[in-house]
Structures are given as structure tokens and as C-alpha cells.
């Protein structure tokens, strides 16, 4: 019999096997694929044995290292601009009686819930070379719009799409600042602007950094937006990975693995810099007196509401445009607004793309069932049975934030493309199957549910569980009958967000899909690339409406208290 501390017998209880199960899942579908990718990056068909050939090639050829510079630009610029928009928005929403505050808050979140490439597609409809606004300005005023393609367009789309991350983090922090902190500064003679810059902003700096990190990581990992808006020779690292491994001119898995390693290293560096900055700028306070909301009326209220309304509507405009255009007739590559509305694009979906729609809902639903089960168990282990293993699981949960979707997709291709052969010589592989896409969804989206469940569990008093055990109920039965039921609202909130992001997932699935396993997001993206604009608009509309309905369900179920970050 195994001995534990003080020589006492060591019993393998239920939670021991839960930890073994969770670690096995992560080792098999995260650690192993990533380690395979790392090893693969140090081998090449050009040289024998262990080599740095792929990295030397990347940093010696402009075609490759220019993509690195482009990726950093389209990640850093939107990060800065998102801060410049998100922080003032959060301040206005938490300090003034904005008219329709709840409506604007929901609109801002909805603008975040669909893939960024849909925003790119919408702005092309308006401001592309043959866009509605572009043609109107050219024909009526003779004014030539700047091109939306290239770095400028990508940064603009990312900013309008991702600033809600900063807004959500910072508004939560600003809403919990103790009023006495700002009152002390005001009593010492600080004006409102100086108080904002010297007290309020420094206090919420960790939240600003957290939002900025989310913006940077999302922009760095995004495949769809640069793929659509890249003009000329403008390439980013995720697009380069796709081209190197999956395009007709590619096929170099070793070089693609090396590029993937570079993205991960950049992500890790940014993550550590953010943690170092937050550690230096962290403040602690007791939020006993929440900030006072200024009650404006008349033109003053209009002035503080106007910027919130303008930014919210502009950020949500892409979804409105997509839905509107899904009912407009097309001439294969452009919308013909003068010919009225039609349902032909939706009928086309029923005829030829029903499989893609079914795949999205089936894959996402299967994934969410596993995410729910694992999310409840992992949340409990991390919070209530932390120890060394719980801490290790908490660290593993950070990996999906650091590893971009396209990199994880390549990890799975390298690790699971050839698992052996059967007796008749058939190659056994997971790639190309529905299973590998579902697994990728589970690994990438599980953190949303675990974080939501963990946050909910931290607010629960452990004495509730202790009282049940003291009354003679077994720990396992207490978990099922008491703890799991109390955790369910928080876990379900996170699970619905996971479900929405599964439906909208592109970066990983586009690396792993086949014709039979393509999802709505993949079909929408490929139709946009092929200029099948009407079908793409109809598919994108289904994604938008589905995300909106589910977000409303989340708010109704949680009474508006759920956070998607």
C-alpha cells in the first residue's frame, strides 16, 4: 500500500482520478502536439539531423522576416488605439448617467462576438475598391477613397473589433474603485483631469494591461482579417503558416513549425512583460463605497452619451451591414442594391451548404458537452483542491491564450497526421476527421468555462460544503448535490460563451478541415475569398444572429452579471 504523509495510507479518491484524467487530456492534446511541433522545427529536408536551418532561412529572407514586422505592426497599433478608445469609453460608462447605458453595453459586447474577418468583409462592402461608399464618393464628388487594403485597413478593423476587451476589463475595474480614493485626491486640490491621470488611471492600470494583452494576442493570432485585407505583398505570420503548409505552393511542415515557434515566443514575451508590469503597478483597496455616477441632464447628458453611441454603433455596423446585404441581389461579385431584396442567398444555403451549417452546430454542441463536464471538475480542482497539481492545471490553462489557433492547428497536423498503419496498410490519422476539430475546440475554448466557474466558486463560502459533510453526506455526494448545483450558473455562463466562440472559430479549423468537415465560418471565409458575396453574407448573418441570441440568453440567465473576459 502506498504511504502518504506521516506514514498514513494513501488512498486514491475520486479527485485523484479526476486530476489524472485532466492531465492526460492536456498531455495528449496540448503538451504532446506542441512538443512535436518544437522538435519538428529543428529538422529540415535540406540538412541532416538537428539544425537551425529553418530559423536561419526565416531571418535571412525578406519574404519571411517582413511578415514578422507586419504581424507586430498590426498587433501593436490596434493595441494602442484600442486603449485610446476603450479607456475613455469605460470612464464615461462608469462615471456618467449615459442614456441607454445597458443598450450600448450589449451592443459593444455583440460587436466582439463574431469573427474579425466579418468586420473586414463589411468594410470592404462599404469602402473596398467597388464599395458602396467608395463608388458614391467617386461618382458624386470625384473623391478617391484611400485603399482599405493593407496595414491601415487591418489595423482599423482590429481596433473597432477588439477595443471591447479593453472597455470590459477597465469598466469592471473603474466600477469597483473605492470612492474615498478619488475624494482624497480631490480634497488635496486635484482637478478632475489631474485626478483621472494621477489616481484613477494608475489604479486601473493592471486592467488596462490585461485588456491590451487580449487585444495583442487576438490580433497576432488572427488569420481571417489579414487573409482578406492583405494588399499586394503584405503578409502576416498566421497567413505565412497557412501558405507554407497548406497552400498549393507550400508543403514545408518544418519551416511552418519554425514560424509557429516564433509566434509562440513573441506571445510568451508579451505575456511576461504584461505580468511584470502588472506586478509593479498593482494596487489593493476595499471597494466599500463604489464611485458616484454624475447625474447630467439636457445637453450635458447628450454630450457624454454622443461619443459612446457613435463608437458603439460604428463597431456594431459590420454586423448590420452583413445582415442587410444577405437580402440584397448580387451579380456574382457585387451587390445590386437597385434590384431590391431577395431570399435566394438563404435558399442557396439550404441547397449546397446545409452540411457546413450542420457541422458548426453539431461540432460546437459536442464540444460544449465535454467543456461543461471538464469545466466543472477543473474549476473545483483549481479552487478547492489546488495544491501543486491544481496550480499546475491553472498554468496549463494559460497555454491556449499563448498558442495561436493556427499554431495549434499545425501542432495537430504534425502530431496526429500519421499514427500508424492497420494490417491492410491503411494510415491511421486524426487529421481530416470531425474528431480533431472538436478536440481543438475543447482545448481552445475550455478556459472560458473554467475561468467563469472558478470565479463563481471563489465567491462561494466553503462552509456550505462543510455543513453538508458534517451532516453525514459524503464528500462526493456533497459535490454532486450541493457544490455542482451552486456552480452551475457560473459554469453555464462560461459554457455559452465557449459555445459561441466555437461556432465562430476559424484559425484552427481552417488548418484541420476537409470538404466533409467544413463549418459555417470556414464556408463564409472561403466564399468571401472567392467573391461569392451573397452566400458569404447569408452565412455571416447566421453567425451574427446566433451569437446575438446566445449572448442575450447569457444576460438573461445571469441577470447581466456575466463577463466574457
MOLINRA-V529892 format. One line per field, one symbol per residue. psi: psi as a letter, one per 40 degrees, with the letter a starting at -180 (. if undefined). Layout:
psi->???
This chain:
psi->hihaifeiihhgadddddddddddddddedddddddddddeeiiediiahifddddddeehdddeddddddddedddddddddddddddddddeeighhfddddddddddeeeiidddddddddddeadfidddddddddefhhiiheiadddddddddddeddddddddddddeehhdddddddddeehiddddddecddddeddddddddddddddddehddddddehhbfhiidddddddddeideaegddddddddddddddddddddddddddddehihihgdgiihhhgiibdddddddddddddddddeddddddddeeeiiifdeihgdeeaiieddddddddeedddddddddddddddddddddddddddddddfcadddddddddedddddhidddddddddddedgeaiideehhhidieidddddddddddedddddddddddddehheddddddddeehidddddddcdddddddddddddddddddddehddddedeiadeeiiddddddddddefgdddddddddddddddddddddddddefeeihe.
